Every structure is written in C-alpha cells, then in structure tokens.
Amino acid sequence: MKFLRLATAFVLLAGCERVVSPTPSRDSGLSQDVVPEVDSEVPADRAIPADAGLVALARRLSAGLSHVCVLRDGRVTCAGGIVAGAMGFDPEGRPRPVQVPGMVVSISSFQNSACALSQTGDVYCWGNNFLGLGAGVTEVAQPSVATLSEASFLSGAIGHCALRGDGAFCWGEVPVPGPTLADRPQRLDVEGDTVMLAAGFRFYCVLGADHRVRCRGVNDHGQSGRAPSPEAVPLTEVQGLQDAVEVRSGGAASCARRVSGRVACWGSNQFGTLGTRRERDQFVAANMPGLENVIQIAVSGANACAVTQDGAVWCWGTRQAGLMGDGVRVADDQSPDFVQSTPIRVPEVADAVETAVGTEVACALRRDQSVWCWGRNNHSSLPWPNGTVSRPVRVVAAP
C-alpha cells in the first residue's frame, strides 16, 4: 500500500504574493530555560470543574489533505478530495452525504481519509488508505465494516486514533518512533485515566482526567515534554500544565487549551506553531500571548487555529497555502513573511463554533451549520479553481 507521508504537510507551493503583514522576529536557538507557567486565572487552591470542557472533545468538523467533513444531526457530509476517483469525484466541489451506520457523535480526517465514531462506539472509515481495515482494503466510498469497536474518543491529524477501555489504538501513521505504518489498529501505551489522545509525527500526547498532559515518543524538539534529546522518551508529564481541557498535536508541536481559555504550546517552533515571535523550541508549556477566551483548538503540520468565545477564528503558522485566511499567501520559505508567528484573526468569520486544520486547507463551522474553508484546492475538488484561496469560501451550505 502506498502511503502519503507527513512531509507533504511542509511541501512548499509555487508562487508568492505581496505580503502586508508585519515581519516576525525569527530568533534562533533553543529555549531550555522556560519557567513552568501556572495559569494565574486558575489559582492552585481552586478546584477545576468536573467536566471543565472535556465534554466538548467530540469533533463535528474535520479537514484532511484537501477535503472537509461536517457532522450535523448525527449524519456526515464531506466535500473535496475525499470523494476522488472511484468514490465520485466532483469538480464542482459539491458536498456529498456519507452513509455511516448508526448515529455519529464525532469525526476525524487525515490525508484522503476520514473516520466517524458512532453512538454505539463503532469507528467507521472511508476514503483512500489509512482505513485500518487491512492491506487489501485501500478505498472505501460508503463505510459498512467497523475498524474498531467499543471506542469512546476519536481523533485524527497523523493517522487516526481512538480510545477504548483497554487502551489507545491508532492506524495509518502510528505516532511512535520509527517509520511505523499500520493497516490495522495498533495499541499504544496510555494511562488508565486518559480522556483524549493527540497524535504528532512519531510522538503522541494524552490528556488525563486529572487535567495533566503526558507525551511519549521522539523528542528532538522537546515535543515529548523533556529537554530535547536524540532518544525517544517514555510517557512524560509536560511541565507547566496542570489545568488542560483539550490537547492537539501536529508535526513536532502540541497545544493545549486551559480551563481559563488560554492556550499553551510546546515543541518545535520552526513554523511558528508555538504562537510566539521567536523560532526557539521549548519543552515546557508556555501561554500564547494575546490569545484568550478560547473554546476549541486545531493543530496540523505547520499550522494551527483556535475559536474564541465571541465566534472569532484565529490562525498562526506558515502562509504557504493561505491558511491565515486573511487574503495573504507566501510560498517562498526564504521570505521573512513566510511564518505568521503570532495568531491573526480570520477577518471574514465572526460566528464560528468550531475550526479544523488539514494539511493544506483550514475550515470553520459557523452557527448556521454552514462550512467555510480557505487554502489550497489540491485535487481541484473544492468549490474554487485549482490553486489557493486565502479568504473563506462557503463549501457546505447551511442545512
């Protein structure tokens, strides 16, 4: 089976547009002297609410290489590259329903595949590759056979992962050291109180019911929670983070949403993923300056976005595919404006309830349940001409 590697997330697109955004500072070096930061909005002697936002971990929006899927009233609709070839490629980018058995409660995407978690705990996948159904099943248009059963949580970014009572399972790109590809679900080491798993490139992080984050895997940029080293590390608690309610990983970095609504990140900052005006990596979680009242985050490859309580979408990372959504694209990685190292607001979205970031496309789910996306139309299958749009375009209309 031929798999697309994560490296596609960093492929530089041809062409470059004039940039009007400020030039970020790109200091070199490694920040190993970061002091663990206790969120001042959450006093140590104050109990964190029992749910603390954990009930909102199910995703209704997911984006892959060049597709988007949305979950509405228990049913899934997808548009873009996921319906390519034998699965009904539509050059107009018109959305198509996916007949997933049962009532769906959460969805995930990776490259040209997507998965759905049903109310009964079954995980169904469709698309091209990364389906977890064995080497002989590489293309599914309408899913009918479950990849995994008795699951309680589903996530995507680097492959697909799910939690169930006996541990965590991933398929496609398995987030462990070494070039691990799996056409069946592979078990990962997690602790018994894990409520969420986020997969990066050859590492993963888990969120426990105690609101602490622990990571395992490669650690060359501090992404697994210890001072950078060439050796992989065991499950390690991330310093400076005792109040997390969501964690997302992508590439070699992770971000966590705190109970206060702030966002703290760690790992590689080569592409500005940590949201700070410096190129330094860090292994201690540090609050992102200026971003508050966040209700949901998304991280994928070299980009990330967040939704704030007022419905705004904020994005940061590379401008290689116009993923800031502000009308600017920079494909030249030597340009000082290639990296947007601090969050910038997507100007045309003011009523978002969720965001998703894929390899080359980002999207927002709005209050009326319509889906708007921006980025690169990799397969000529989204509703804009082949190439890049750096402002939101409606992809799925309101029901």
N, C-alpha and C positions, 0 to 999 in steps of 0.2 A: 504494500500500500504506500502510495506517495503522500507524504505529509508536507504541509507548508510550515516552515519554521518561524519562530518568533521574530527572527531577524527581519521579516517583512514589515514589522512594525516600524523599523527605522530606515526603510528604503527612502531615499531622497527623491522627491518628484521633480520632474523637469520644469523649468520656468521659474520666474521670480517677479513679484510685483513690488511697486514702490511702497514703502512702509512709513507710516506716520506715527507709530507708537514710539515711546522713549526707548533708548538703548539701555538694556540691562547690564549691570555690572557682572563680570564673569571672572571672579577671583579663582585662583587655583589653590589646590591644597586640600587637606583632609581635616575636617573638624572632629577631633577626638576629645576636645576639652569642653564639650557642651555639658552644662549642668542640668541634671534631670529637672524638668519643669512641672511643678504641681499647679494645676489649673486653679487660679485664685478665685474663680467663680464657684468652685466646689470645695468648701472647707473640709479638711480631713475629718472633722468630727460630725459631719452631716451625712446621714445615710443616703445612698443613692436609691431612687425609687426602684421598686421591684422589677418593673419592666424596663424603665429607663430608655425607651425607644427600641428595645430589642424586638418587640412585636412587629416592627416595621421592616424587618430584614428581608421579607419576601419581595422579589422584584417584579414589576409589571412592565418594564421596558428593558430591552437588551439590544446590543449592537455588535456586529461582527466585522469581518473584513470590509464588506460593502453592502450590508443589509441591516434591517432593523425589524424587531418583532415587538408586538404590544399585546398585553393581556388585558381584556375587558370583559367583565361579567363571566369569568371562568373560561373564556374562549380566546384563542390565539390567532392573530393576523400578522403576516410577515410581508415585507416588500424588499426588493433588492436582489443581490447576488445569490441569496439562499435558494431562490427558485430558478436557478440557471439550468441550462441543458435539458435533460430529460424530465426535469421537475417543473417545467412550464415557464421558461424564461420569458419575461415580458419587457420589451424595450421601452415601453411607456412608464415602467415603474409602478404599475397599478398593484395595490396590495391584494393578497390572496389569503383566504382562511386556511388554517391548518387543522385537520380533523384529529385532534388529540383525544384519546379515550378518556372519558370522565371529566370532572370539573378541575380545571387547572388553577393552582394557587401561586405559582412562581415560575419564571422563565430565566434562561441563560443563553448566551451566544459566545461562540469562538470561531474565528475564521469563517468558513462557509457552512457552519453547522449551528444548530440550536437545540435546546432541550427544554422540557417542561416537567414540573413536579405536580402530580395530581393530588387531589384532596385525600386519596387513599394511600399516598406515599409511593406511588409508582413514578419512575422517571422515564420519559419517552424522548427520543432524539430523532432528528431528521436533518437533511441537507447532504453535503458531501464530506465524507471522512469524519473522524472524531465522534463516532456514533456509539462506541462501546459495545457493539453487537457482534464482534468477531471480525477477523481479517476478510472474510468473504462478504461482508455487508458494508459497502462503502458509499452507497447512495440510497436515500430514502426520501420519498416525496410526502407521504402521509404515514405517520408512525402507527404501528399496531402491536409491536413487541417491546416490552419494557426492558430498558438497560439495567435498571436496579429497582428493587422493591423495598418497602418499609423505610423510605428516606424521610427526613424531617427538614432538610435545608438543601438548597441547590445554588451553585454559583458557577460563573464562567469568567474567563479572561485568558488564562493559559490552560487550554483544555477545559473540561467540565469536571466539577467536583460535587459530591453530595455527602451529607452526614446521615447516619442512622445509628441505631442503638449500639452496634458492635464496632463503631469507629467511623473513619472517613474514607471515602473512595473517590479516585479520580481516573479519568480515561482521556485518550488523546495525548496531549503533552502532560506527563505526570510531573508535578513540581518537586522533584528530588534531584540531588546531584547526579550528573552523568546524562548522556543523551537518551532519556527514557521515553519511549513511545509505547502506548498500550492500546490495543484494540478491544480490551475488556477492562472493567473496573479493577483498579489496583488499590489495595489497602494502604493507608498512611497512618503513622503514629500520631495520635492525639490524646489529650486527657479526657477523662470521663465527663467533665462538666462543659465541654465545648458546645457553643451555640452557633458558631459561624466559622467558616474557613475561607481564606482568600489566597489564591494561588498566583505566585510570581514566576519568573523564569528560573527554574531549578531551586526554588525555595517556596515555603508557604508559611502563613501566619494563621493562628487560631485565636478566636475571642472566647474567653471563658465566661461562665455565669457570674464570676467574681469581677467582671469588667476589666480584666487584665489581658494583655495580648502577649502571646508567645510565638516565636518563629523558629523554623528549622530549615537547614539546607546550606547552600553556598553563601558565603559571607564576604566576598571580595570588596563590597561597598558598604558593609555594615548592615545589609538588609535583613540579616537574621538576628540582629539585636546585640551583637558583640563588636568590639573593636575589629576592624577589617583584618581578615587573615585568609591565606590561600586554602585553609582546610574548612570543610563543612562543619557546622556546629549542630549539636543536639537541640531539642526544644528548649528555647531560652526566652526568659521574660524580657520584654522591651522596657528599658528604663524610662522613667518619667511619665508613665501612662498607667493610671490605676482607675480610670473612670470612662473607659471606652464603651461605646454602644454600637459601633459599626467599624469594620476594618475592610479595606480594599487594597489589593496588590496588583502590580503590573510591571513588567520589565524587571528592574532591580530596585524598586522602591515600593513603599507602602504608606498609606494614610489612614488615620483613624478619626472618626467623629467622636467627640467627647460629649458627656452629658450636658455640658454648658452650651453646646452648639459651636464650639471651636473645632478646628481641625489640626491635628498634629501628625507630622510625617517624618520618615527616616529612610535611610538607604542612599541610593545614587541620586545626585543632583545634576548629572551631566546635561539633562534636558530640562532642567528647571522643575522637575517633578515635586520637589520639596516646597515649592512656592516661595522661595527666598531669593534675593538678589545676589546670589553668590553661587559658585559652581562647586562648593565644598559638599562632600558626602558627610553623612552623620549617622551614628548608630543609636543615638538617644532621641526619642520622640520629642520634637520641639513644636510649639504652636506656630501656625502660619500667621504672619502679621496681617491685620486688617480684614480677616475673614471671620465673621461671627454669625450667630443665629442659623447655623447650617442644619438642615434636616435630612440630607442624603448626599452621599459622595459616590463618585465613579472614577476608577483608575484603570488605564490600559496602555501598555507600552510606554510611550514617551509623553502621554497627555493625561490630564485629569480634569474633572468638572465637579461642581457642587451646586446644590439647590439650597437657597436660603428661605427663611420663613415667609418672606414677602413675595415669593414666587420668582425671584431672580435666579438666573443661571450664571455662574462664574467659572471660567476655564483658565488653565495655565499649562505650560509645557512648550512643545515645538509648534512653529507655524507652518510646518512642512505641507500640511493638507488643509489649511484654512480652518483648523479646529478651534480657534478662538471665537469664531462666529461673528467677528466684528468687521468683516469686509477686507481683511488683510491676509495675504498668503506670502510666505517666504520659503522657497525651496532650497536656496543656497545655504548650506550648513556653515559656510565661512562668513556669512553676513552677521554683523553684531546684533541684528534684529531677528535672527533665526529662533532664538529662545525667548518666550514670554515668561519670565521667571517669577512674576507675581500675578495673582488672579486678576482677570479682567472680565467685566460684565458683558454678557451677550446682549447687545442693545435692543434687539427686537423681540425678546421673550421676557414677559413680566408676570406671567401667571402659571409658571411651571410647578408641577408636583413631583417630578422625577426626571433624572437625566441618565444617559448611558453613553459610554465612550467605547467605540470599537477601534480596530487597527487604523482605519482611515476615515471614519465617519463618527460624528457625535450627534446626539438627538435629545430632544426634550419632549416629555409628555405634559400637555397642558391641561388646565382644569376641565375643559370641554371634552377631554379624552382624545383630542387630535394629536398627531405626532409630527414634529418639525425637526428636520435634520440639516446638517451642513458638513462639508468635507469633500472627499474625492469619490466620484462615481466610478469605482474601479471596474465594474463589469457592464457599464452602460445600461444598468438595470434600475437606477433610481430616477425619479422624475425631473432630471435636469440633464443637459447634454454631457456627453463623456468628458470628464475633466473635473475641475474643482469649483465648488461654490463656497464662498466664505461667509455667507449670510444664511439664516434659516429659511428652508423651503418646506412647505407642507408636503408630507409624504403619505400620511394616513389621515383621512378626514374624520371629523367627529362622527360618532355612530348616529 
